[in-house]
């Protein structure tokens, strides 16, 4: 009975795909935030600040990817 229930439930993205996507988003957001602050405000943002912003974005993406199911 439980096998039929599991067969209809789609499997979440594999861990390695979630890690790869999360890492890519974190790096891209950190880089873009640094460029945006430099072009808008005219000063260079410290690397750790853009890294913290990228880290926060990676938390959001990780939680989103846990809920996303690949199409069969």
PQR file of N, CA, C, O and H, with PARSE charges and radii, in Angstrom:
ATOM      1  N   UNK A   1       0.820  -1.191   0.000 -0.4000 1.5000
ATOM      2  CA  UNK A   1       0.000   0.000   0.000 -0.0000 2.0000
ATOM      3  C   UNK A   1       0.863   1.255   0.000  0.5500 1.7000
ATOM      4  O   UNK A   1       0.575   2.202  -0.731 -0.5500 1.4000
ATOM      5  N   UNK A   2       1.912   1.273   0.805 -0.4000 1.5000
ATOM      6  CA  UNK A   2       2.756   2.461   0.865 -0.0000 2.0000
ATOM      7  C   UNK A   2       3.580   2.628  -0.417  0.5500 1.7000
ATOM      8  O   UNK A   2       3.959   3.749  -0.757 -0.5500 1.4000
ATOM      9  H   UNK A   2       2.146   0.504   1.399  0.4000 1.0000
ATOM     10  N   UNK A   3       3.865   1.524  -1.139 -0.4000 1.5000
ATOM     11  CA  UNK A   3       4.609   1.636  -2.385 -0.0000 2.0000
ATOM     12  C   UNK A   3       3.826   2.408  -3.438  0.5500 1.7000
ATOM     13  O   UNK A   3       4.401   3.191  -4.193 -0.5500 1.4000
ATOM     14  H   UNK A   3       3.556   0.614  -0.862  0.4000 1.0000
ATOM     15  N   UNK A   4       2.524   2.191  -3.489 -0.4000 1.5000
ATOM     16  CA  UNK A   4       1.710   2.920  -4.456 -0.0000 2.0000
ATOM     17  C   UNK A   4       1.681   4.399  -4.125  0.5500 1.7000
ATOM     18  O   UNK A   4       1.660   5.235  -5.029 -0.5500 1.4000
ATOM     19  H   UNK A   4       2.057   1.554  -2.875  0.4000 1.0000
ATOM     20  N   UNK A   5       1.679   4.733  -2.860 -0.4000 1.5000
ATOM     21  CA  UNK A   5       1.686   6.128  -2.453 -0.0000 2.0000
ATOM     22  C   UNK A   5       3.018   6.782  -2.800  0.5500 1.7000
ATOM     23  O   UNK A   5       3.045   7.926  -3.253 -0.5500 1.4000
ATOM     24  H   UNK A   5       1.696   4.054  -2.126  0.4000 1.0000
ATOM     25  N   UNK A   6       4.118   6.071  -2.594 -0.4000 1.5000
ATOM     26  CA  UNK A   6       5.434   6.612  -2.917 -0.0000 2.0000
ATOM     27  C   UNK A   6       5.636   6.763  -4.412  0.5500 1.7000
ATOM     28  O   UNK A   6       6.348   7.670  -4.844 -0.5500 1.4000
ATOM     29  H   UNK A   6       4.096   5.142  -2.226  0.4000 1.0000
ATOM     30  N   UNK A   7       5.037   5.910  -5.203 -0.4000 1.5000
ATOM     31  CA  UNK A   7       5.196   5.981  -6.653 -0.0000 2.0000
ATOM     32  C   UNK A   7       4.533   7.235  -7.220  0.5500 1.7000
ATOM     33  O   UNK A   7       4.999   7.775  -8.223 -0.5500 1.4000
ATOM     34  H   UNK A   7       4.459   5.173  -4.852  0.4000 1.0000
ATOM     35  N   UNK A   8       3.471   7.697  -6.603 -0.4000 1.5000
ATOM     36  CA  UNK A   8       2.792   8.884  -7.114 -0.0000 2.0000
ATOM     37  C   UNK A   8       3.413  10.173  -6.605  0.5500 1.7000
ATOM     38  O   UNK A   8       3.147  11.241  -7.156 -0.5500 1.4000
ATOM     39  H   UNK A   8       3.092   7.258  -5.789  0.4000 1.0000
ATOM     40  N   UNK A   9       4.249  10.096  -5.545 -0.4000 1.5000
ATOM     41  CA  UNK A   9       4.896  11.277  -4.987 -0.0000 2.0000
ATOM     42  C   UNK A   9       6.194  11.535  -5.739  0.5500 1.7000
ATOM     43  O   UNK A   9       7.079  10.680  -5.744 -0.5500 1.4000
ATOM     44  H   UNK A   9       4.465   9.228  -5.097  0.4000 1.0000
ATOM     45  N   UNK A  10       6.326  12.701  -6.377 -0.4000 1.5000
ATOM     46  CA  UNK A  10       7.572  12.983  -7.091 -0.0000 2.0000
ATOM     47  C   UNK A  10       8.736  13.185  -6.124  0.5500 1.7000
ATOM     48  O   UNK A  10       8.558  13.672  -5.008 -0.5500 1.4000
ATOM     49  H   UNK A  10       5.606  13.396  -6.373  0.4000 1.0000
ATOM     50  N   UNK A  11       9.897  12.812  -6.562 -0.4000 1.5000
ATOM     51  CA  UNK A  11      11.102  12.912  -5.743 -0.0000 2.0000
ATOM     52  C   UNK A  11      11.680  14.316  -5.890  0.5500 1.7000
ATOM     53  O   UNK A  11      11.661  14.891  -6.978 -0.5500 1.4000
ATOM     54  H   UNK A  11      10.042  12.416  -7.468  0.4000 1.0000
ATOM     55  N   UNK A  12      12.191  14.860  -4.796 -0.4000 1.5000
ATOM     56  CA  UNK A  12      12.800  16.187  -4.810 -0.0000 2.0000
ATOM     57  C   UNK A  12      14.089  16.148  -5.630  0.5500 1.7000
ATOM     58  O   UNK A  12      14.597  15.080  -5.972 -0.5500 1.4000
ATOM     59  H   UNK A  12      12.206  14.392  -3.913  0.4000 1.0000
ATOM     60  N   UNK A  13      14.600  17.332  -5.933 -0.4000 1.5000
ATOM     61  CA  UNK A  13      15.874  17.413  -6.631 -0.0000 2.0000
ATOM     62  C   UNK A  13      16.959  16.721  -5.824  0.5500 1.7000
ATOM     63  O   UNK A  13      16.950  16.789  -4.595 -0.5500 1.4000
ATOM     64  H   UNK A  13      14.187  18.199  -5.655  0.4000 1.0000
ATOM     65  N   UNK A  14      17.889  16.059  -6.488 -0.4000 1.5000
ATOM     66  CA  UNK A  14      18.992  15.427  -5.760 -0.0000 2.0000
ATOM     67  C   UNK A  14      19.828  16.475  -5.016  0.5500 1.7000
ATOM     68  O   UNK A  14      19.874  17.644  -5.399 -0.5500 1.4000
ATOM     69  H   UNK A  14      17.897  16.004  -7.486  0.4000 1.0000
ATOM     70  N   UNK A  15      20.475  16.032  -3.961 -0.4000 1.5000
ATOM     71  CA  UNK A  15      21.254  16.937  -3.123 -0.0000 2.0000
ATOM     72  C   UNK A  15      22.343  17.652  -3.914  0.5500 1.7000
ATOM     73  O   UNK A  15      22.568  18.845  -3.712 -0.5500 1.4000
ATOM     74  H   UNK A  15      20.437  15.082  -3.650  0.4000 1.0000
ATOM     75  N   UNK A  16      23.017  16.945  -4.805 -0.4000 1.5000
ATOM     76  CA  UNK A  16      24.120  17.571  -5.534 -0.0000 2.0000
ATOM     77  C   UNK A  16      23.615  18.670  -6.461  0.5500 1.7000
ATOM     78  O   UNK A  16      24.313  19.663  -6.665 -0.5500 1.4000
ATOM     79  H   UNK A  16      22.834  15.975  -4.969  0.4000 1.0000
ATOM     80  N   UNK A  17      22.420  18.517  -7.026 -0.4000 1.5000
ATOM     81  CA  UNK A  17      21.871  19.566  -7.889 -0.0000 2.0000
ATOM     82  C   UNK A  17      21.479  20.787  -7.070  0.5500 1.7000
ATOM     83  O   UNK A  17      21.719  21.923  -7.480 -0.5500 1.4000
ATOM     84  H   UNK A  17      21.853  17.710  -6.860  0.4000 1.0000
ATOM     85  N   UNK A  18      20.871  20.547  -5.901 -0.4000 1.5000
ATOM     86  CA  UNK A  18      20.506  21.675  -5.039 -0.0000 2.0000
ATOM     87  C   UNK A  18      21.741  22.426  -4.584  0.5500 1.7000
ATOM     88  O   UNK A  18      21.740  23.656  -4.548 -0.5500 1.4000
ATOM     89  H   UNK A  18      20.676  19.624  -5.568  0.4000 1.0000
ATOM     90  N   UNK A  19      22.808  21.694  -4.233 -0.4000 1.5000
ATOM     91  CA  UNK A  19      24.056  22.343  -3.805 -0.0000 2.0000
ATOM     92  C   UNK A  19      24.667  23.158  -4.931  0.5500 1.7000
ATOM     93  O   UNK A  19      25.111  24.285  -4.713 -0.5500 1.4000
ATOM     94  H   UNK A  19      22.810  20.694  -4.262  0.4000 1.0000
ATOM     95  N   UNK A  20      24.694  22.600  -6.128 -0.4000 1.5000
ATOM     96  CA  UNK A  20      25.277  23.296  -7.268 -0.0000 2.0000
ATOM     97  C   UNK A  20      24.499  24.556  -7.623  0.5500 1.7000
ATOM     98  O   UNK A  20      25.100  25.602  -7.866 -0.5500 1.4000
ATOM     99  H   UNK A  20      24.334  21.684  -6.305  0.4000 1.0000
ATOM    100  N   UNK A  21      23.189  24.473  -7.657 -0.4000 1.5000
ATOM    101  CA  UNK A  21      22.355  25.639  -7.964 -0.0000 2.0000
ATOM    102  C   UNK A  21      22.496  26.691  -6.880  0.5500 1.7000
ATOM    103  O   UNK A  21      22.599  27.880  -7.181 -0.5500 1.4000
ATOM    104  H   UNK A  21      22.701  23.623  -7.459  0.4000 1.0000
ATOM    105  N   UNK A  22      22.503  26.270  -5.618 -0.4000 1.5000
ATOM    106  CA  UNK A  22      22.629  27.209  -4.503 -0.0000 2.0000
ATOM    107  C   UNK A  22      23.972  27.924  -4.541  0.5500 1.7000
ATOM    108  O   UNK A  22      24.031  29.136  -4.332 -0.5500 1.4000
ATOM    109  H   UNK A  22      22.420  25.304  -5.373  0.4000 1.0000
ATOM    110  N   UNK A  23      25.038  27.201  -4.802 -0.4000 1.5000
ATOM    111  CA  UNK A  23      26.363  27.801  -4.884 -0.0000 2.0000
ATOM    112  C   UNK A  23      26.439  28.800  -6.030  0.5500 1.7000
ATOM    113  O   UNK A  23      26.993  29.888  -5.872 -0.5500 1.4000
ATOM    114  H   UNK A  23      24.990  26.217  -4.972  0.4000 1.0000
ATOM    115  N   UNK A  24      25.885  28.435  -7.181 -0.4000 1.5000
ATOM    116  CA  UNK A  24      25.898  29.338  -8.329 -0.0000 2.0000
ATOM    117  C   UNK A  24      25.116  30.619  -8.036  0.5500 1.7000
ATOM    118  O   UNK A  24      25.570  31.714  -8.368 -0.5500 1.4000
ATOM    119  H   UNK A  24      25.435  27.551  -7.309  0.4000 1.0000
ATOM    120  N   UNK A  25      23.951  30.486  -7.419 -0.4000 1.5000
ATOM    121  CA  UNK A  25      23.146  31.668  -7.087 -0.0000 2.0000
ATOM    122  C   UNK A  25      23.879  32.548  -6.088  0.5500 1.7000
ATOM    123  O   UNK A  25      23.868  33.772  -6.220 -0.5500 1.4000
ATOM    124  H   UNK A  25      23.581  29.596  -7.149  0.4000 1.0000
ATOM    125  N   UNK A  26      24.514  31.946  -5.093 -0.4000 1.5000
ATOM    126  CA  UNK A  26      25.238  32.716  -4.093 -0.0000 2.0000
ATOM    127  C   UNK A  26      26.373  33.521  -4.723  0.5500 1.7000
ATOM    128  O   UNK A  26      26.552  34.696  -4.404 -0.5500 1.4000
ATOM    129  H   UNK A  26      24.523  30.952  -4.986  0.4000 1.0000
ATOM    130  N   UNK A  27      27.131  32.900  -5.608 -0.4000 1.5000
ATOM    131  CA  UNK A  27      28.240  33.599  -6.255 -0.0000 2.0000
ATOM    132  C   UNK A  27      27.759  34.712  -7.181  0.5500 1.7000
ATOM    133  O   UNK A  27      28.327  35.804  -7.195 -0.5500 1.4000
ATOM    134  H   UNK A  27      26.986  31.946  -5.868  0.4000 1.0000
ATOM    135  N   UNK A  28      26.715  34.432  -7.951 -0.4000 1.5000
ATOM    136  CA  UNK A  28      26.200  35.435  -8.887 -0.0000 2.0000
ATOM    137  C   UNK A  28      25.611  36.627  -8.133  0.5500 1.7000
ATOM    138  O   UNK A  28      25.859  37.775  -8.501 -0.5500 1.4000
ATOM    139  H   UNK A  28      26.254  33.545  -7.940  0.4000 1.0000
ATOM    140  N   UNK A  29      24.838  36.365  -7.087 -0.4000 1.5000
ATOM    141  CA  UNK A  29      24.239  37.462  -6.321 -0.0000 2.0000
ATOM    142  C   UNK A  29      25.323  38.296  -5.642  0.5500 1.7000
ATOM    143  O   UNK A  29      25.238  39.524  -5.638 -0.5500 1.4000
ATOM    144  H   UNK A  29      24.637  35.432  -6.788  0.4000 1.0000
ATOM    145  N   UNK A  30      26.331  37.657  -5.072 -0.4000 1.5000
ATOM    146  CA  UNK A  30      27.422  38.395  -4.436 -0.0000 2.0000
ATOM    147  C   UNK A  30      28.127  39.300  -5.436  0.5500 1.7000
ATOM    148  O   UNK A  30      28.411  40.462  -5.144 -0.5500 1.4000
ATOM    149  H   UNK A  30      26.400  36.659  -5.075  0.4000 1.0000
ATOM    150  N   UNK A  31      28.404  38.764  -6.606 -0.4000 1.5000
ATOM    151  CA  UNK A  31      29.083  39.544  -7.642 -0.0000 2.0000
ATOM    152  C   UNK A  31      28.210  40.707  -8.126  0.5500 1.7000
ATOM    153  O   UNK A  31      28.691  41.831  -8.269 -0.5500 1.4000
ATOM    154  H   UNK A  31      28.173  37.821  -6.843  0.4000 1.0000
ATOM    155  N   UNK A  32      26.929  40.430  -8.375 -0.4000 1.5000
ATOM    156  CA  UNK A  32      26.033  41.481  -8.864 -0.0000 2.0000
ATOM    157  C   UNK A  32      25.789  42.572  -7.828  0.5500 1.7000
ATOM    158  O   UNK A  32      25.698  43.747  -8.183 -0.5500 1.4000
ATOM    159  H   UNK A  32      26.539  39.517  -8.258  0.4000 1.0000
ATOM    160  N   UNK A  33      25.683  42.208  -6.564 -0.4000 1.5000
ATOM    161  CA  UNK A  33      25.516  43.216  -5.513 -0.0000 2.0000
ATOM    162  C   UNK A  33      26.751  44.116  -5.453  0.5500 1.7000
ATOM    163  O   UNK A  33      26.624  45.333  -5.312 -0.5500 1.4000
ATOM    164  H   UNK A  33      25.757  41.253  -6.275  0.4000 1.0000
ATOM    165  N   UNK A  34      27.921  43.535  -5.557 -0.4000 1.5000
ATOM    166  CA  UNK A  34      29.150  44.333  -5.575 -0.0000 2.0000
ATOM    167  C   UNK A  34      29.183  45.298  -6.748  0.5500 1.7000
ATOM    168  O   UNK A  34      29.547  46.463  -6.585 -0.5500 1.4000
ATOM    169  H   UNK A  34      28.023  42.546  -5.671  0.4000 1.0000
ATOM    170  N   UNK A  35      28.806  44.824  -7.929 -0.4000 1.5000
ATOM    171  CA  UNK A  35      28.775  45.707  -9.099 -0.0000 2.0000
ATOM    172  C   UNK A  35      27.705  46.788  -8.974  0.5500 1.7000
ATOM    173  O   UNK A  35      27.936  47.941  -9.340 -0.5500 1.4000
ATOM    174  H   UNK A  35      28.510  43.878  -8.061  0.4000 1.0000
ATOM    175  N   UNK A  36      26.557  46.424  -8.467 -0.4000 1.5000
ATOM    176  CA  UNK A  36      25.459  47.375  -8.325 -0.0000 2.0000
ATOM    177  C   UNK A  36      25.818  48.498  -7.357  0.5500 1.7000
ATOM    178  O   UNK A  36      25.584  49.669  -7.656 -0.5500 1.4000
ATOM    179  H   UNK A  36      26.369  45.488  -8.170  0.4000 1.0000
ATOM    180  N   UNK A  37      26.372  48.161  -6.223 -0.4000 1.5000
ATOM    181  CA  UNK A  37      26.749  49.187  -5.245 -0.0000 2.0000
ATOM    182  C   UNK A  37      27.851  50.077  -5.806  0.5500 1.7000
ATOM    183  O   UNK A  37      27.840  51.289  -5.591 -0.5500 1.4000
ATOM    184  H   UNK A  37      26.562  47.210  -5.980  0.4000 1.0000
ATOM    185  N   UNK A  38      28.793  49.490  -6.517 -0.4000 1.5000
ATOM    186  CA  UNK A  38      29.887  50.280  -7.083 -0.0000 2.0000
ATOM    187  C   UNK A  38      29.373  51.252  -8.146  0.5500 1.7000
ATOM    188  O   UNK A  38      29.834  52.390  -8.223 -0.5500 1.4000
ATOM    189  H   UNK A  38      28.802  48.506  -6.692  0.4000 1.0000
ATOM    190  N   UNK A  39      28.414  50.801  -8.969 -0.4000 1.5000
ATOM    191  CA  UNK A  39      27.928  51.679 -10.039 -0.0000 2.0000
ATOM    192  C   UNK A  39      26.924  52.709  -9.529  0.5500 1.7000
ATOM    193  O   UNK A  39      26.894  53.827 -10.043 -0.5500 1.4000
ATOM    194  H   UNK A  39      28.039  49.876  -8.906  0.4000 1.0000
ATOM    195  N   UNK A  40      26.107  52.373  -8.541 -0.4000 1.5000
ATOM    196  CA  UNK A  40      25.088  53.295  -8.052 -0.0000 2.0000
ATOM    197  C   UNK A  40      25.660  54.280  -7.042  0.5500 1.7000
ATOM    198  O   UNK A  40      25.417  55.482  -7.142 -0.5500 1.4000
ATOM    199  H   UNK A  40      26.131  51.465  -8.124  0.4000 1.0000
ATOM    200  N   UNK A  41      26.418  53.781  -6.074 -0.4000 1.5000
ATOM    201  CA  UNK A  41      26.893  54.628  -4.986 -0.0000 2.0000
ATOM    202  C   UNK A  41      28.328  55.101  -5.164  0.5500 1.7000
ATOM    203  O   UNK A  41      28.759  56.023  -4.472 -0.5500 1.4000
ATOM    204  H   UNK A  41      26.615  52.804  -5.993  0.4000 1.0000
ATOM    205  N   UNK A  42      29.069  54.497  -6.067 -0.4000 1.5000
ATOM    206  CA  UNK A  42      30.416  54.957  -6.380 -0.0000 2.0000
ATOM    207  C   UNK A  42      31.489  54.496  -5.412  0.5500 1.7000
ATOM    208  O   UNK A  42      32.597  55.033  -5.449 -0.5500 1.4000
ATOM    209  H   UNK A  42      28.719  53.748  -6.630  0.4000 1.0000
ATOM    210  N   UNK A  43      31.220  53.534  -4.552 -0.4000 1.5000
ATOM    211  CA  UNK A  43      32.267  52.995  -3.689 -0.0000 2.0000
ATOM    212  C   UNK A  43      32.203  51.480  -3.724  0.5500 1.7000
ATOM    213  O   UNK A  43      31.178  50.884  -4.055 -0.5500 1.4000
ATOM    214  H   UNK A  43      30.320  53.098  -4.522  0.4000 1.0000
ATOM    215  N   UNK A  44      33.322  50.880  -3.374 -0.4000 1.5000
ATOM    216  CA  UNK A  44      33.413  49.427  -3.408 -0.0000 2.0000
ATOM    217  C   UNK A  44      32.911  48.847  -2.090  0.5500 1.7000
ATOM    218  O   UNK A  44      33.367  49.229  -1.012 -0.5500 1.4000
ATOM    219  H   UNK A  44      34.154  51.364  -3.105  0.4000 1.0000
ATOM    220  N   UNK A  45      31.988  47.942  -2.193 -0.4000 1.5000
ATOM    221  CA  UNK A  45      31.428  47.262  -1.031 -0.0000 2.0000
ATOM    222  C   UNK A  45      32.437  46.226  -0.543  0.5500 1.7000
ATOM    223  O   UNK A  45      33.015  45.506  -1.357 -0.5500 1.4000
ATOM    224  H   UNK A  45      31.617  47.632  -3.069  0.4000 1.0000
ATOM    225  N   UNK A  46      32.661  46.135   0.770 -0.4000 1.5000
ATOM    226  CA  UNK A  46      33.583  45.091   1.262 -0.0000 2.0000
ATOM    227  C   UNK A  46      33.111  43.700   0.829  0.5500 1.7000
ATOM    228  O   UNK A  46      31.913  43.429   0.752 -0.5500 1.4000
ATOM    229  H   UNK A  46      32.192  46.720   1.431  0.4000 1.0000
ATOM    230  N   UNK A  47      34.063  42.845   0.554 -0.4000 1.5000
ATOM    231  CA  UNK A  47      33.745  41.512   0.043 -0.0000 2.0000
ATOM    232  C   UNK A  47      32.857  40.717   0.988  0.5500 1.7000
ATOM    233  O   UNK A  47      31.970  39.986   0.546 -0.5500 1.4000
ATOM    234  H   UNK A  47      35.036  43.065   0.617  0.4000 1.0000
ATOM    235  N   UNK A  48      33.092  40.858   2.286 -0.4000 1.5000
ATOM    236  CA  UNK A  48      32.300  40.062   3.227 -0.0000 2.0000
ATOM    237  C   UNK A  48      30.836  40.510   3.252  0.5500 1.7000
ATOM    238  O   UNK A  48      29.951  39.696   3.513 -0.5500 1.4000
ATOM    239  H   UNK A  48      33.813  41.451   2.646  0.4000 1.0000
ATOM    240  N   UNK A  49      30.569  41.795   2.984 -0.4000 1.5000
ATOM    241  CA  UNK A  49      29.183  42.275   2.974 -0.0000 2.0000
ATOM    242  C   UNK A  49      28.436  41.687   1.780  0.5500 1.7000
ATOM    243  O   UNK A  49      27.305  41.220   1.918 -0.5500 1.4000
ATOM    244  H   UNK A  49      31.288  42.457   2.772  0.4000 1.0000
ATOM    245  N   UNK A  50      29.066  41.711   0.615 -0.4000 1.5000
ATOM    246  CA  UNK A  50      28.403  41.105  -0.544 -0.0000 2.0000
ATOM    247  C   UNK A  50      28.286  39.592  -0.368  0.5500 1.7000
ATOM    248  O   UNK A  50      27.342  38.981  -0.869 -0.5500 1.4000
ATOM    249  H   UNK A  50      29.984  42.091   0.502  0.4000 1.0000
ATOM    250  N   UNK A  51      29.237  38.985   0.340 -0.4000 1.5000
ATOM    251  CA  UNK A  51      29.145  37.560   0.638 -0.0000 2.0000
ATOM    252  C   UNK A  51      27.993  37.238   1.576  0.5500 1.7000
ATOM    253  O   UNK A  51      27.330  36.213   1.418 -0.5500 1.4000
ATOM    254  H   UNK A  51      30.004  39.481   0.747  0.4000 1.0000
ATOM    255  N   UNK A  52      27.751  38.108   2.551 -0.4000 1.5000
ATOM    256  CA  UNK A  52      26.625  37.905   3.471 -0.0000 2.0000
ATOM    257  C   UNK A  52      25.307  38.011   2.715  0.5500 1.7000
ATOM    258  O   UNK A  52      24.395  37.215   2.941 -0.5500 1.4000
ATOM    259  H   UNK A  52      28.290  38.940   2.679  0.4000 1.0000
ATOM    260  N   UNK A  53      25.204  38.981   1.827 -0.4000 1.5000
ATOM    261  CA  UNK A  53      23.985  39.134   1.025 -0.0000 2.0000
ATOM    262  C   UNK A  53      23.792  37.915   0.127  0.5500 1.7000
ATOM    263  O   UNK A  53      22.675  37.417  -0.015 -0.5500 1.4000
ATOM    264  H   UNK A  53      25.944  39.628   1.644  0.4000 1.0000
ATOM    265  N   UNK A  54      24.876  37.434  -0.478 -0.4000 1.5000
ATOM    266  CA  UNK A  54      24.793  36.219  -1.280 -0.0000 2.0000
ATOM    267  C   UNK A  54      24.410  35.013  -0.441  0.5500 1.7000
ATOM    268  O   UNK A  54      23.672  34.143  -0.903 -0.5500 1.4000
ATOM    269  H   UNK A  54      25.783  37.839  -0.363  0.4000 1.0000
ATOM    270  N   UNK A  55      24.906  34.954   0.791 -0.4000 1.5000
ATOM    271  CA  UNK A  55      24.543  33.857   1.692 -0.0000 2.0000
ATOM    272  C   UNK A  55      23.067  33.857   2.049  0.5500 1.7000
ATOM    273  O   UNK A  55      22.431  32.805   2.097 -0.5500 1.4000
ATOM    274  H   UNK A  55      25.506  35.661   1.166  0.4000 1.0000
ATOM    275  N   UNK A  56      22.524  35.051   2.299 -0.4000 1.5000
ATOM    276  CA  UNK A  56      21.091  35.143   2.574 -0.0000 2.0000
ATOM    277  C   UNK A  56      20.271  34.698   1.367  0.5500 1.7000
ATOM    278  O   UNK A  56      19.253  34.023   1.517 -0.5500 1.4000
ATOM    279  H   UNK A  56      23.041  35.906   2.260  0.4000 1.0000
ATOM    280  N   UNK A  57      20.712  35.073   0.183 -0.4000 1.5000
ATOM    281  CA  UNK A  57      19.984  34.648  -1.014 -0.0000 2.0000
ATOM    282  C   UNK A  57      20.071  33.129  -1.194  0.5500 1.7000
ATOM    283  O   UNK A  57      19.127  32.504  -1.677 -0.5500 1.4000
ATOM    284  H   UNK A  57      21.539  35.621   0.061  0.4000 1.0000
ATOM    285  N   UNK A  58      21.198  32.543  -0.808 -0.4000 1.5000
ATOM    286  CA  UNK A  58      21.329  31.091  -0.955 -0.0000 2.0000
ATOM    287  C   UNK A  58      20.399  30.351   0.001  0.5500 1.7000
ATOM    288  O   UNK A  58      19.922  29.264  -0.325 -0.5500 1.4000
ATOM    289  H   UNK A  58      21.965  33.051  -0.415  0.4000 1.0000
ATOM    290  N   UNK A  59      20.134  30.921   1.173 -0.4000 1.5000
ATOM    291  CA  UNK A  59      19.185  30.297   2.097 -0.0000 2.0000
ATOM    292  C   UNK A  59      17.797  30.259   1.465  0.5500 1.7000
ATOM    293  O   UNK A  59      17.100  29.246   1.529 -0.5500 1.4000
ATOM    294  H   UNK A  59      20.522  31.804   1.438  0.4000 1.0000
ATOM    295  N   UNK A  60      17.408  31.370   0.858 -0.4000 1.5000
ATOM    296  CA  UNK A  60      16.099  31.426   0.205 -0.0000 2.0000
ATOM    297  C   UNK A  60      16.004  30.432  -0.949  0.5500 1.7000
ATOM    298  O   UNK A  60      14.997  29.740  -1.103 -0.5500 1.4000
ATOM    299  H   UNK A  60      17.973  32.193   0.806  0.4000 1.0000
ATOM    300  N   UNK A  61      17.051  30.369  -1.751 -0.4000 1.5000
ATOM    301  CA  UNK A  61      17.064  29.451  -2.897 -0.0000 2.0000
ATOM    302  C   UNK A  61      17.043  27.998  -2.417  0.5500 1.7000
ATOM    303  O   UNK A  61      16.343  27.170  -3.000 -0.5500 1.4000
ATOM    304  H   UNK A  61      17.869  30.932  -1.627  0.4000 1.0000
ATOM    305  N   UNK A  62      17.798  27.679  -1.365 -0.4000 1.5000
ATOM    306  CA  UNK A  62      17.825  26.312  -0.843 -0.0000 2.0000
ATOM    307  C   UNK A  62      16.428  25.886  -0.393  0.5500 1.7000
ATOM    308  O   UNK A  62      15.983  24.781  -0.705 -0.5500 1.4000
ATOM    309  H   UNK A  62      18.366  28.351  -0.891  0.4000 1.0000
ATOM    310  N   UNK A  63      15.744  26.752   0.331 -0.4000 1.5000
ATOM    311  CA  UNK A  63      14.394  26.421   0.792 -0.0000 2.0000
ATOM    312  C   UNK A  63      13.432  26.277  -0.392  0.5500 1.7000
ATOM    313  O   UNK A  63      12.561  25.408  -0.384 -0.5500 1.4000
ATOM    314  H   UNK A  63      16.105  27.649   0.585  0.4000 1.0000
ATOM    315  N   UNK A  64      13.591  27.119  -1.394 -0.4000 1.5000
ATOM    316  CA  UNK A  64      12.755  27.023  -2.589 -0.0000 2.0000
ATOM    317  C   UNK A  64      13.011  25.708  -3.314  0.5500 1.7000
ATOM    318  O   UNK A  64      12.067  25.042  -3.738 -0.5500 1.4000
ATOM    319  H   UNK A  64      14.299  27.826  -1.400  0.4000 1.0000
ATOM    320  N   UNK A  65      14.277  25.329  -3.460 -0.4000 1.5000
ATOM    321  CA  UNK A  65      14.615  24.107  -4.191 -0.0000 2.0000
ATOM    322  C   UNK A  65      14.173  22.847  -3.448  0.5500 1.7000
ATOM    323  O   UNK A  65      13.946  21.816  -4.081 -0.5500 1.4000
ATOM    324  H   UNK A  65      15.044  25.871  -3.115  0.4000 1.0000
ATOM    325  N   UNK A  66      14.046  22.905  -2.134 -0.4000 1.5000
ATOM    326  CA  UNK A  66      13.532  21.743  -1.405 -0.0000 2.0000
ATOM    327  C   UNK A  66      12.076  21.485  -1.746  0.5500 1.7000
ATOM    328  O   UNK A  66      11.598  20.357  -1.627 -0.5500 1.4000
ATOM    329  H   UNK A  66      14.230  23.743  -1.619  0.4000 1.0000
ATOM    330  N   UNK A  67      11.374  22.519  -2.167 -0.4000 1.5000
ATOM    331  CA  UNK A  67       9.942  22.361  -2.480 -0.0000 2.0000
ATOM    332  C   UNK A  67       9.699  22.075  -3.965  0.5500 1.7000
ATOM    333  O   UNK A  67       8.629  21.587  -4.331 -0.5500 1.4000
ATOM    334  H   UNK A  67      11.762  23.435  -2.263  0.4000 1.0000
ATOM    335  N   UNK A  68      10.673  22.370  -4.814 -0.4000 1.5000
ATOM    336  CA  UNK A  68      10.529  22.175  -6.249 -0.0000 2.0000
ATOM    337  C   UNK A  68      10.708  20.707  -6.573  0.5500 1.7000
ATOM    338  O   UNK A  68      11.624  20.056  -6.071 -0.5500 1.4000
ATOM    339  H   UNK A  68      11.541  22.766  -4.516  0.4000 1.0000
ATOM    340  N   UNK A  69       9.845  20.199  -7.399 -0.4000 1.5000
ATOM    341  CA  UNK A  69       9.943  18.812  -7.846 -0.0000 2.0000
ATOM    342  C   UNK A  69      10.238  18.810  -9.339  0.5500 1.7000
ATOM    343  O   UNK A  69       9.601  19.548 -10.092 -0.5500 1.4000
ATOM    344  H   UNK A  69       9.101  20.728  -7.807  0.4000 1.0000
ATOM    345  N   UNK A  70      11.194  17.992  -9.782 -0.4000 1.5000
ATOM    346  CA  UNK A  70      11.468  17.922 -11.213 -0.0000 2.0000
ATOM    347  C   UNK A  70      10.305  17.324 -11.975  0.5500 1.7000
ATOM    348  O   UNK A  70       9.555  16.503 -11.447 -0.5500 1.4000
ATOM    349  H   UNK A  70      11.711  17.393  -9.170  0.4000 1.0000
ATOM    350  N   UNK A  71      10.163  17.743 -13.222 -0.4000 1.5000
ATOM    351  CA  UNK A  71       9.092  17.191 -14.052 -0.0000 2.0000
ATOM    352  C   UNK A  71       9.452  15.775 -14.462  0.5500 1.7000
ATOM    353  O   UNK A  71      10.609  15.494 -14.776 -0.5500 1.4000
ATOM    354  H   UNK A  71      10.772  18.410 -13.651  0.4000 1.0000
ATOM    355  N   UNK A  72       8.480  14.887 -14.462 -0.4000 1.5000
ATOM    356  CA  UNK A  72       8.766  13.476 -14.815 -0.0000 2.0000
ATOM    357  C   UNK A  72       9.080  13.290 -16.269  0.5500 1.7000
ATOM    358  O   UNK A  72       9.339  12.169 -16.706 -0.5500 1.4000
ATOM    359  H   UNK A  72       7.540  15.116 -14.208  0.4000 1.0000
TER
END
